[in-house]
C-alpha cells in the first residue's frame, strides 16, 4: 500500500472542497508550520460547477447564477476569484400563462392592485429577518401575506426562480425570504461559465502550495485525532492531521466516515463519528432538490427569458453576454424545477423552448440532464437553515464537513462556498494548534 503524509486532506473538488483548500492554503502562508494541503477528487475539478464544451458551445450544468450580494460572492472576493460576469438579459422577458406569453409584470397580467401589492411587499422584504419565519413553510408564508391571487401567484414564481424549489410546502420560509432579498440586488452569469469559479479557486489553492490529486476516489476515513487515515480505492493510504469531507451529499460523507466507528481517541475514550442521531443533514431528512435541464446551443442570439407561471418552467439565455457560444449564436438553458419522468420532462422542455422562439432548425447542439441535483438537502419548516449540521464532524476532532448542506449561512452555491471557507479555516487552525507539520513527500 502506497503511503502519503499531509497536514490537511480535502476530499472533493467541487466549489465547497476548492474553497476549503484555497482557504486552508491561504491561512498557512504565515504560520511556521507551513501547512500542506492535498486535494483528492474522483474526476476533474468543479463538480456541479463544471462547464463542458460540445460542438463549439460551452454548457454549464443547468442555469446557475451568482447572487451579487450573497455570502458566496464575498468568499470568492476574499480568495481573489473575480471572474467577469454579466447580468441576465431581462429586457423583453415574458411570462407563460395557460400556454400564452405575456410581458413580465404587465398590467394585463397583474392588474393595478396586484402590482401595487407586489411592489410594497418587495420593499418590505429588504427589512425582514428571514430567521423569524423558519418555523413555517414558504407556501404558508406566502398565504399569510393576504395578497391578491395574481400577486400571490407571481410571488410564488419569484420564490421558485430564486430558490430553484418548486415544492414550497417542503421548504422553510427563511430560505424564500433570504433568496428574495438577495435577488433584489441582482445576479450575475460568469462570462466564461461556472468552470471559471472552480478554476479560480483551484489556482488560488495551488498557488499557495496545495497539491491536486485527481482520479483518487476515497473509500474510507479511519484513524484517530491528529493521525487520520484517508484510504483511496486504489489502495493508497494518506495520513493527515485534519480532514475536510466535501464529497457532495450527506450520504456520501456518512459512507466515508463509517469506517471510524469503534476507533479510540488518544486518551483511550471511545471515538468514531456519531452521525445517526437527530441532526438534520447527517440523518438525511429534508431530501434533495432536483431539476430536469435542457442545454441548447442555437444559431441565433434572439432568445429572451421566459418564466412559467402555472408550470415550474424557466428558460434563460447565457450567451451572448457570456462567451459560451460561437459569434452570432446563443447558449440557452431550459429547466423544469423538480425532475420527473425523463421522457415527459424532455418533451415539455423542448415545447417550452419552441414557445420562446427556438425552432428545431435553430438547434446546433443539445444536452439533456434528466435529474440534476440542485441542492443535496432542503431544510424543512421548523428547522430552517439554522438546523443544518455544523462544520465539525461529531466524535471526530480534526475532521470537518463542507457542502451545500452544511452550516447556517447561504443557499445553493452560497452555502457551498461559505461552508468550504469555514471548514478550511477550522482545519488550518487545528493543524496550527498542534504546531506540528508532516514533511511533504
C-alpha positions in Angstrom: 0.0 0.0 0.0 1.4 3.4 -1.0 1.6 5.7 2.0 1.5 9.5 1.9 1.5 12.2 4.6 -0.1 15.6 4.5 -1.4 18.1 7.0 -4.8 18.6 5.5 -6.6 16.3 3.2 -9.6 17.7 1.3 -11.9 15.1 -0.2 -13.8 16.5 -3.1 -13.0 19.3 -5.6 -16.4 20.9 -6.1 -16.9 24.5 -5.1 -17.0 23.6 -1.4 -13.8 21.5 -1.5 -11.9 24.0 -3.6 -13.0 26.9 -1.3 -11.8 24.9 1.7 -8.5 24.0 0.1 -7.9 27.6 -1.0 -8.8 28.9 2.4 -6.6 26.4 4.3 -3.6 27.0 2.0 -4.1 30.8 2.3 -4.2 30.5 6.1 -1.0 28.6 6.1 1.1 31.2 4.3 2.3 32.9 7.5 2.4 30.2 10.2 5.8 28.4 10.8 4.2 25.0 10.3 3.9 25.5 6.6 0.7 23.5 6.4 0.4 21.4 3.2 -3.0 20.7 1.6 -3.8 17.7 -0.6 -7.0 17.8 -2.7 -8.4 14.4 -3.6 -11.2 14.0 -6.2 -12.6 11.3 -8.4 -13.0 13.5 -11.5 -11.9 16.8 -12.9 -12.4 19.8 -10.6 -15.6 21.7 -10.5 -18.3 19.2 -9.5 -21.7 20.7 -10.4 -19.8 23.9 -11.4 -18.1 22.2 -14.3 -18.6 23.7 -17.8 -18.5 21.2 -20.7 -17.6 22.0 -24.3 -19.7 20.5 -27.0 -19.9 21.4 -30.7 -18.3 24.8 -30.1 -20.7 25.7 -27.2 -19.8 25.7 -23.5 -22.6 24.3 -21.4 -22.9 24.9 -17.7 -24.8 22.1 -15.8 -28.1 23.9 -15.9 -28.8 27.6 -15.3 -26.7 28.7 -12.3 -26.5 32.3 -11.1 -24.2 34.1 -8.7 -26.0 36.3 -6.2 -24.0 39.6 -6.3 -24.8 40.4 -2.6 -24.6 36.8 -1.5 -22.1 35.4 1.1 -20.6 33.2 -1.6 -19.6 36.1 -3.7 -17.9 37.6 -0.7 -15.9 34.4 -0.2 -14.8 34.4 -3.8 -13.6 38.0 -3.4 -11.7 37.1 -0.3 -10.0 34.3 -2.1 -9.1 36.5 -5.1 -11.5 34.9 -7.5 -13.3 37.7 -9.5 -14.5 36.3 -12.8 -16.1 38.7 -15.4 -19.9 38.4 -15.2 -22.9 39.8 -16.9 -26.5 40.3 -15.7 -29.3 38.3 -17.1 -30.9 39.9 -20.3 -34.3 40.6 -18.7 -35.4 43.2 -21.3 -38.2 41.5 -23.2 -38.7 38.8 -20.6 -42.1 37.1 -20.7 -44.4 35.0 -18.5 -46.0 31.9 -19.9 -49.6 31.5 -18.5 -52.0 29.0 -19.9 -49.8 28.5 -22.9 -49.7 32.2 -23.8 -46.7 34.5 -23.4 -47.2 37.9 -21.7 -44.7 40.7 -20.8 -43.3 40.4 -17.3 -45.3 42.5 -14.7 -47.6 43.9 -17.4 -50.9 45.3 -16.1 -52.7 42.9 -18.3 -51.3 40.1 -16.3 -51.3 41.5 -12.8 -53.7 44.4 -12.7 -53.1 47.6 -10.7 -53.9 46.2 -7.3 -51.7 43.1 -7.6 -48.9 45.2 -9.0 -49.1 47.7 -6.1 -49.1 44.8 -3.5 -46.0 43.2 -5.0 -44.1 46.5 -5.1 -44.9 47.2 -1.5 -44.0 43.6 -0.5 -40.6 43.7 -2.2 -39.8 46.9 -0.3 -40.8 45.3 3.0 -38.8 42.1 2.3 -35.5 44.1 2.4 -36.3 44.8 6.1 -37.5 41.3 7.1 -35.4 38.9 9.3 -35.6 35.5 7.4 -34.8 33.5 10.6 -38.1 34.6 12.2 -40.0 32.6 9.6 -38.0 29.4 9.7 -40.8 27.6 11.6 -43.3 27.7 8.7 -43.2 26.6 5.0 -42.6 29.0 2.2 -46.1 28.3 0.9 -47.7 29.1 4.3 -45.7 32.3 4.5 -47.0 33.4 1.1 -50.5 32.6 2.1 -50.1 34.6 5.3 -49.5 37.8 3.3 -53.1 38.0 2.2 -52.2 39.0 -1.3 -54.4 39.4 -4.4 -54.5 35.9 -6.1 -52.5 37.3 -9.0 -49.9 38.8 -6.8 -49.7 35.6 -4.8 -49.1 33.6 -8.0 -46.4 35.9 -9.1 -44.7 35.9 -5.7 -44.6 32.1 -5.8 -42.9 32.3 -9.2 -40.3 34.7 -7.8 -39.7 32.3 -4.9 -39.3 29.4 -7.2 -36.9 31.2 -9.5 -34.7 32.5 -6.7 -34.6 29.2 -4.7 -34.9 26.6 -7.5 -37.6 24.9 -5.4 -41.0 24.0 -6.8 -42.4 22.2 -3.8 -42.7 25.1 -1.5 -44.5 23.1 1.2 -41.2 21.3 1.8 -39.1 24.4 2.2 -38.8 26.6 5.2 -39.8 30.2 4.6 -36.4 31.6 5.7 -34.9 30.3 2.5 -37.5 32.0 0.4 -37.2 35.4 2.2 -33.4 35.3 2.2 -33.2 34.5 -1.5 -35.8 37.1 -2.5 -33.7 39.7 -0.6 -30.6 38.7 -2.5 -32.4 38.7 -5.8 -33.4 42.3 -5.4 -29.7 43.2 -5.6 -29.1 41.3 -8.8 -27.4 38.1 -10.0 -24.6 37.5 -12.4 -23.7 34.9 -15.0 -19.9 34.2 -15.3 -18.8 35.2 -18.8 -16.6 32.1 -19.2 -19.1 29.7 -17.5 -19.1 28.4 -14.0 -15.9 26.5 -14.6 -14.2 29.9 -14.2 -15.1 29.9 -10.5 -13.7 26.4 -10.0 -10.6 27.1 -11.9 -10.1 30.4 -10.0 -10.4 28.6 -6.6 -8.0 25.8 -7.7 -5.5 28.4 -8.9 -5.7 30.2 -5.5 -5.1 26.9 -3.7 -2.3 25.6 -5.8 -0.5 29.0 -6.0 -0.3 28.8 -2.2 1.1 25.3 -2.1 -1.9 22.9 -2.3 -1.5 19.8 -4.4 -4.3 18.4 -6.5 -4.6 14.6 -7.0 -7.2 13.5 -9.5 -8.6 10.0 -10.0 -8.4 9.4 -6.3 -11.8 8.3 -5.1 -11.8 7.8 -1.3 -13.1 4.6 0.2 -12.9 5.4 4.0 -11.6 7.6 6.7 -10.2 5.8 9.8 -7.6 6.6 12.5 -7.6 8.9 15.4 -7.3 12.7 16.1 -4.1 14.0 14.7 -3.5 10.9 12.6 -6.5 10.4 10.4 -6.0 7.8 7.6 -7.7 8.5 4.3 -7.8 5.3 2.2 -8.4 5.5 -1.5 -10.0 2.8 -3.7 -6.6 2.3 -5.4 -5.1 1.3 -2.0 -3.2 4.5 -1.2 -3.2 5.5 2.5 -2.9 9.2 3.3 -2.2 10.2 6.9 -3.5 13.7 7.7 -3.7 15.8 10.8 -7.0 17.2 9.6 -9.5 16.1 7.0 -12.2 18.1 5.2 -15.0 16.0 3.7 -16.6 17.8 0.8 -17.7 14.7 -1.0 -21.1 16.0 -2.1 -24.0 14.6 -0.2 -24.6 13.8 3.5 -24.9 10.1 2.5 -21.5 10.1 0.8 -20.0 11.7 3.9 -21.6 9.1 6.1 -20.2 6.3 4.0 -16.7 7.7 4.2 -16.8 8.2 7.9 -18.4 4.9 8.8 -15.0 3.3 9.0 -14.1 5.4 12.0 -16.7 3.7 14.3 -15.1 1.8 17.1 -11.8 3.7 17.0 -10.4 5.2 20.2 -9.2 8.7 20.8 -5.7 9.3 22.1 -6.9 9.4 25.7 -8.4 6.0 25.3 -12.0 7.1 25.2 -14.3 5.8 22.5 -14.0 7.7 19.3 -15.7 7.5 15.9 -18.4 9.5 14.3 -21.9 9.9 15.8 -23.9 10.7 12.7 -27.1 8.7 13.2 -28.9 11.0 15.7 -31.4 13.7 15.1 -29.1 16.2 13.5 -30.8 17.5 10.3 -28.5 16.8 7.4 -26.5 13.8 8.6 -29.7 11.9 9.1 -30.8 12.6 5.6 -34.1 14.4 6.5 -35.2 17.0 4.1 -34.3 15.3 0.9 -32.7 16.6 -2.3 -33.9 19.4 -4.7 -33.7 18.3 -8.3 -34.3 19.7 -11.8 -34.5 18.5 -15.3 -32.3 20.6 -17.6 -32.1 21.0 -21.4 -29.0 22.9 -22.6 -29.2 24.2 -26.1 -26.6 25.7 -28.5 -28.6 27.7 -31.1 -27.7 29.5 -34.3 -29.1 32.9 -33.3 -28.9 35.3 -30.3 -32.5 36.5 -30.2 -33.8 34.3 -27.3 -35.3 36.1 -24.3 -36.0 35.0 -20.7 -39.3 33.0 -20.3 -40.8 32.2 -16.9 -43.6 29.6 -16.5 -46.3 30.7 -14.1 -48.7 27.7 -13.9 -45.8 25.2 -14.5 -42.4 25.2 -12.8 -40.5 26.0 -16.0 -37.7 28.5 -16.7 -35.7 29.5 -19.8 -32.7 31.8 -19.8 -30.0 32.6 -22.4 -26.5 32.8 -21.0 -24.9 33.8 -24.3 -24.5 36.3 -25.8 -23.3 38.2 -22.9 -21.2 35.3 -21.8 -18.5 33.8 -24.1 -20.2 30.5 -24.3 -21.3 30.3 -28.0 -19.7 31.0 -31.4 -20.2 34.5 -32.8 -23.8 35.1 -33.7 -25.0 32.1 -31.7 -26.6 31.6 -28.4 -26.4 29.2 -25.4 -29.7 28.7 -23.7 -30.7 26.8 -20.5 -34.2 25.4 -20.1 -35.2 23.9 -16.8 -38.1 22.2 -15.0 -37.9 22.5 -11.2 -38.4 19.1 -9.8 -37.3 16.2 -12.0 -40.0 13.7 -13.0 -40.4 11.2 -15.9 -37.4 11.7 -18.2 -39.3 11.3 -21.5 -42.1 13.6 -20.4 -39.7 16.2 -19.0 -37.6 16.4 -22.2 -40.7 16.7 -24.4 -42.1 19.5 -22.2 -38.7 21.4 -22.1 -38.5 21.2 -25.9 -42.0 22.5 -26.2 -41.1 25.4 -23.8 -38.1 26.2 -25.9 -40.2 26.3 -29.0 -42.6 28.8 -27.2 -39.5 31.0 -26.7 -38.9 31.0 -30.5 -36.3 28.2 -30.7 -37.2 26.0 -33.7 -35.7 22.6 -34.3 -33.7 24.0 -37.2 -32.1 26.6 -34.8 -30.6 24.0 -32.6 -26.9 23.1 -33.3 -26.2 21.2 -30.1 -28.3 19.9 -27.2 -27.7 18.1 -23.9 -30.4 16.8 -21.6 -29.7 16.3 -17.9 -32.7 14.4 -16.7 -32.0 14.7 -13.0 -29.7 17.4 -11.8 -29.2 17.7 -8.1 -29.8 21.4 -7.3 -29.3 21.1 -3.6 -28.4 18.0 -1.6 -30.6 18.9 1.4 -33.7 21.0 1.6 -34.2 22.3 5.2 -37.8 21.6 6.2 -40.2 24.0 8.0 -39.4 24.0 11.7 -35.6 23.8 11.4 -34.7 26.1 8.5 -31.1 27.0 7.6 -30.0 27.1 11.2 -30.9 23.4 11.6 -28.2 22.2 9.2 -25.2 20.5 10.7 -22.1 22.5 11.6 -18.7 22.1 10.0 -17.2 20.0 12.9 -18.0 16.3 12.5 -19.4 14.8 15.7 -17.0 12.5 17.5 -14.0 13.2 15.1 -11.8 16.1 16.3 -10.0 17.5 13.3 -12.5 16.2 10.7 -14.8 18.8 9.1 -17.6 18.8 6.5 -18.3 21.3 3.7 -21.0 21.4 1.1 -24.4 22.9 0.2 -26.0 21.3 3.2 -23.5 22.4 5.9 -23.8 25.4 8.2 -26.5 28.0 8.9 -25.5 30.5 6.1 -26.4 30.6 2.5 -28.4 28.5 0.0 -27.2 26.7 -3.1 -23.6 27.7 -4.2 -23.5 30.4 -1.5 -23.7 27.6 1.2 -21.0 25.5 -0.6 -18.6 28.4 -0.7 -19.3 29.7 2.9 -19.1 26.2 4.4 -15.9 25.5 2.5 -14.3 28.6 3.8 -15.4 27.8 7.3 -14.0 24.2 7.1 -10.7 25.4 5.6 -10.2 27.9 8.5 -11.0 25.3 11.1 -8.7 22.7 9.6 -5.8 25.1 9.3 -6.4 26.1 12.9 -6.5 22.5 14.1 -3.1 21.9 12.5 -1.6 25.1 13.7 -2.8 24.4 17.3 -0.8 21.2 17.3 2.2 23.1 15.9 3.5 20.1 14.1 3.6 19.5 10.3 4.4 16.4 8.3 7.3 16.7 5.9 5.9 17.0 2.3 6.6 13.7 0.4 
